[in-house]
Amino acid sequence: MPSVPSLTLSPVSLAPLLFVFLAAIAAPSPGDAEETESLPTPVFRGALILPKNLKMAGTPFGGISGLDYDAVSDTFYALSDDRAQRGPARYYTLRLTLDADGIHGIDITSMHVLRPPDGGEFSEGDIDPEALRLAPSGTHFYWSSEGNGNGTPEIFISDLDGNTNGQLSVPDAYLPNLDGSRPNGTQGVRDNLGFEAIALSPDNTRLYAITENALIQDGSQATLYAGSPSRIIVFDLASGKVAAEYVYETDPIFRAPAFPLGGADSGVSEALALPDGRLLVIERSYAAGVGNHIAIYVIDLDGADDISGLESIADHDVRAVRKTPWLILDEGSFGLDLDNIEAASFGPMIDGHPSLVLASDDNFNPLGQVTQFLLFTFTAPNAIPGTEPSGALPVSPQKPGSPD
């Protein structure tokens, strides 16, 4: 749809805190093995909080669950996880004013409708957008949905106008077999715990999709006492086929709720790919009355078992990927009232150092939740080297369930 008028907002006042948070103090998780070489420790630069009840062209702005940056246009692409309930499925383009002293403003420059493969618009409840990655060419992007009306997870390929021109074929093991007697069925992704995170390799050859928690047949959801064996699926973008699959063991829920019957959960919320083949994986844990806990890990796939083709890992002894703690955020870290971090992107270079921008999903909740942006920089200028873009789309993109 046509761009809406831009809206410029000023940041909430927050003194820049140049505080180095040592990853070594983070508690080891069940998925840890021998530690891998970590990235340089990030430096916190500042935060920005958007006003509540913000609207663009009459549509609520919020639910930011995916974020990616285009250096050529100095533009961030932000995906809303609205299930086409408060407006059409959509993404926004943003410009953030960033420097070493923090985030000084945001310009919301456009809103675009995400369209299904047959055109038109997604029906209410038939889509659940969660993660977005822009191809290095800047001509198209990949985005994931945790589940359609039947609970089926999907990964779409769309042009910058939001038109879908391809899908990646998701293996049958991820597809729910809902039968009415058991709302979640006996296999596949759980409701609202599907492809919460996707990452794109800098050379545009591989896409990584990670489930928030385990497939039903693989194991349990995260609890206070144990993590959950999520899956990482690696797509080869030259063929559109699955190249590998791995197990990622999440952390347990970090704290019990502060009151009886209070909600609590934990799982993968976002991921980014590093040039050396490793990943940054963000886990978000929440406990009612306590708040949010955000843990970012450096993930090494080397040495992990490839479980491609396994319908279930329940009866297999599987070596999971290795996790090295990198950054831990709790309520009060850097003076923050931490919100529900579900989006992340590498940003522009700041004083010769690469930046990392995190964003929260406010769940369109007018009480107690906000859209929050956090800015960090790395201490080494070559942490995220540039790559040559590729404009190629996967060969013969396939829809879920189609033959190879």
N, C-alpha and C positions, 0 to 999 in steps of 0.2 A: 504494500500500500504506500501512498505518498508519504514522505517524511512529515512528521508533525513539527510545529514550531519548537525551537530549542528552548531549554529552560536552564538557567544558571543558578546554582545554589552555592552558598558559602559554607565552609566547614564549621563544625562545632569546635569551639576553642579547646585545644589540647596541646600543652607544651610538648615539644619533641623530646623524646626520651631516648638517648643514645645508650641503651642498655643492652649488653651482650648476655643472652640467655644461654647458658651452657647446657648442651644436650646431654652431657654426661650425668646430670642429676636425674634424668628421667628414669623411671622404673622400667626394667626389661619386661617385654611382653611375651606371651606364650609362643609367638611366632619367631622370636629371636633365635639365631644361631650364632656362630662366630661373627663378630662385628666386621662390617666392611668399612672402607675408608669413607669418612663423612665429608660433606660439603663444608666450605667455610661457614662459620657461625653467622647468622643474619643479624642485622642491626635494625631496630625498630625506629621508624621515622615519623609516624603520625597516623591519625585516623580522621575519618569524616563520617558523620551520621546524617542521613537524609530525613527530612520532616516526614511525619506520619501522614497517611491518607493522601499521598501525592498521586495525581492523575495526569495522564498524557492523553489528549484527545478524548477525554471522558472515560478512559480505561485506567483502572488502578495500576500504579507502578509498584512492583515488588516481586517477591518470590524469586529473587535472583539466586539461581542454583548453578549456572554455568557462566564462565567468563573467559575471554581470550583476547589477546592484543595483536593488532596489526601495526607494525612499526612504520610501514610505508605511509599510512594515512594518519598515524598517531591516534588510532581509534580502538576502543574496547568494544567487543561484542558481548552483550549480556543476555542470557537466556532466562526467561521467566518460567517457573514450574506450575503456573496456572493451568489446570486441566480443562481449559476452555470453559470455565465456569463463570468467570468475572469479565470475560472478554475473549477474543480469539487467541488461540495458541500463538505466541509471539516472541520476538527478540528485539532488543534495543541496541542502538549504537551510542556510545558515551565518549566523552573526552574529559579526562581527569587532569587537573593542573597539579603536577607533582614536582617536588624538588627535595633536596636533602633536609629541608626544614618541615616536610610533611605534605599533606594533601590540602590544597588551598581552595578547591572548588570543583564542581562537576557540571558539565554541559550535556544534557540528554538531547541528542541531536536528531534521533529518528526512532520510529517503531515500525516493525515489519511483521506481517502475518506469516506464520508457518503453515504451509499447505500440504495436504496429503498427496500421495502419488497421483491420484486421479483428479487433482485440482480441488477447487472449492475450499472449504474450511473443515477442520476437525470438529466432530460433534462433541458436545459436552461429555466429559468423562471418558472419551475414547483416546486420550493421549495424556502422557505425564512427562513433559520435558524435564530433563535433569542435568545434562552436561553438553558442552559445545566446544569444538575445536576447529579453528580456521586453518584451511590448507595454506602452506607457505606461499602459494601463488596469489592468495587473496581473492580467488575467483569463486570459491565454494567453501562450504564448511560441513562438518560432521556433527550430528547431535543425536543424543540418546533419549529414549522414552522408557520409563520403568515398566510400563504396561498399558496396553490398549483396553478396550472394554472387556476383552477376554483374558486380561492379565498377561498378554504376550509382550515381552520386551522387544524393542526395535532400535535399530541404528540407521538413521537416514543420512542421505547426502543431498544438500540443498544449495541452490545458488543464492547470491546475496539478496535477492528479492524474496526469499523464503520458499521458492518453488522446489519441490522434491524431484530429483531426477535419478535417484537410485537408493537402494538399501543393501546393507550387508546381511548375508544369510546367517542367522543365529542357529547354532546346533540344537537338536531336539531336546537335549538334556535340560536346556534352559526354559523350555516351553511348558507352562502349567497345564495339567490335565484336570481341570475343574470338573467335579461331578455332582455338585449340589449337596451331597451328604457331608463332604469335607470341603469347606469354602476354599482352602488353599490347594486341594488336590493332594496327590502323593509325589509329585515331582515338579521341577522347575523353580523359577524364582518365586519368592514369597511376595505377597501384596505389599507394594511400596518399599521393597528391599531389592530391587533389580539393579540395572545399570545406572547407578548413581554417579559413576565417575568414568570418563574416557580421557585418554591421553594420545597425542599424535607425535610420532617420532619426528625430530627436526628435519630429517631428509624426506619426509612424506612417504615413507615406504611401509610403515606399520602403524596400526591403531590398536591401542590397548583398552579394553572395556572391563570394568571391575564391578562385581555385584556388591551391594552394601553389606549383605550377610550371606550365609550359606544357602545353596539350593536346598530345597526341602529334603531330597534324598541323600544329601551329603552330610547333614548334621543340623544342630540346633542353632537358633538365634543366640546372639550374645546375651550373657547373663552377668550377674554380679560376680560369679565364680569362674566363668570360662568365656573365652572368645568364641568366634564363629568362623568356620572355614570357608571364607569367600573364595570365589574363583576369579582369576585374571584370564581373559581370553585375548589372544594376540591374532589380529587379522593381517594377512599380507595384502596390501592395497593394490598390488599389481594384478592379482588374480581375484581378489575379493574373498579368498578362502581362509580358513583357520590355519595359522602357522604353528600355534602351540597353545597350551592351557596350563595354568599353574594354580596352586593353592596359596591363598594369602590368609593367614590366621589373624583375625582382628583382636584387639584388646577386649577384656571384659568391660562391663559398665563400670565407670570409674568410682561411683559413689551411690549408696542407697538413697532413695527419695527422703526428703526431710519430714514427710508425714505419711500415714498409712494410705494405701491405695494410690499414691502418687505415681505418675508415669516415669519411666526411665528407659533409655535405649543407648545403643552404641553401634557404630559401623563406619564403613568407608564412605566419605562424602565427596572426595575429589582426588585427582591425580594429574601429574605433569611428567613428561618424558625428558630425560637428560640426554645430552649428546653421546655419552659413553654407554648407553643401553640400560642404565639404571632408571628408576622412577622415583619421584616424590609422591608419597601417598598420604592423604590427610584423613585422619579418623576424627569423627565428631561424637562425643558422648554427652548425654544430658540426663540430669536427675531433677525432678520437680522439687522446688524449694531450695535447691543447691545451685543450679545453673549449668553452664556449659564447660566442657573440657575439650580442648583441641590438641591433638598430637600429630606432628608431621614426621614421617619416617623416610629415610633413604632406603630404597628397595633394590636388592640385587637378585636378579633372576638366575644367575649362574649357580649351578649346583642343585637347583630345585628340580623336582620330578615333573616331566611333561605328562600331563594326564589327558591329553587329547584322545577323544573317542570313548572315555570312560563315562558311562551314564551315571555312575555313583562312585564316590570314594569311600563310602561307609565301611567297606570290608577290605580296604587297602591301606598299607602302611606307606603314607605319602610324605615326602620331604617338602615342606613349604618353602617359600621364598624367604630370604634373610632380611631382617628389619634392623636398621640402625637409627636410634632416636636422633632427631635433628633440632626440633623446636617444640616446646610444650607451652601451651597457653591455658591459664585458668582464670576464673573470675578475679579481677584485681591485677592481673599481669599488665605491666606498663600503665597502671591506673585505669584500665579498661573495664567497663561493664560489658563483658564479652557476650556476643550474640551467636547465632546458629550458623557458623561458617560452613558454607557448602560450595563455594566457588573460589577458584584461584587461577592466576595467570602470571607468567613472567611479563614484566612491563618494560618501559624504556630505560635506557642507561641513564644513571644519575651520578654526576661527578665521576664518570669513568667506571661505575659499578652497576651491574645488572640489578634490577629491582623485582620484587615479588609483591603482587597485590592480592589480598584475600577479601572476600565479600560474603555477607551473611544473607540468608533467606529469612525474611520476616514472617513467612507463612501467612501473609495478609492479616496478621493478628494486630488489631489496634491497641491491644493491652499488653504492654511490656516487651514487645519485640520491634526491632527497627532494621532498616537496611544500613549496614555498616561496612565501610571500606577500611582496610588496614594496609599500611605501606611498610615494606622492609627492603633493605638493600644487602647485597653480599659484600664480604670483605675482600674478594678477589675479582678482578675485572674480567677474567677469562672463564668464569664459571659456566656461562651459557654462550658459547661461541655461535656466530652466525652460520647459516647453511644456505646453499643454493636452493631456491624454490623449485618445485615441480608442479605443473598445472594438471598432471594426468589424473583422471578418475580411475577407480578400479575397473578392471576388464569385466564386462558383463555383470554389473551389480545385480544381486539376486535378492528376492524377498524371502522372509523366513518360510521354511518348508519346501522351497523349490529344490530340484535336484542339482547336484554338482555338475 
